[in-house]
Amino acid sequence: MTSTREPEMMNPPMPDPRVQLILDTIFRDMQTSHSERDALTDWILDTRPHTAPLEIGVLLRHIATEQPELLKQLKSNWRVKETLAGALASTLEN
């Protein structure tokens, strides 16, 4: 019996846990406005393939460019401060 599913669906790429941490922080932080959350959600849904995980560099470049106030909030959040600093450093190197 052969499978009719596409190959990437059989072994989907693993999502980056740093992305999930950052998104969880954004969507749970009461300081993040509904409009900031909505804008980020719309961007993710409009630009990202549903089968591909969101890459940390792509997410951070978008936030830095389109939502700098949100990036400022993230930089001051103790939950993601170290993760964000490392991810930003590696993103800027690329």
Summary of the structure (lengths in Angstrom):
residues: 94
radius of gyration: 15.2
end to end distance: 43.8
largest distance: 53.8
contacts: 219
relative contact order: 0.16
helix: 66%
strand: 0%
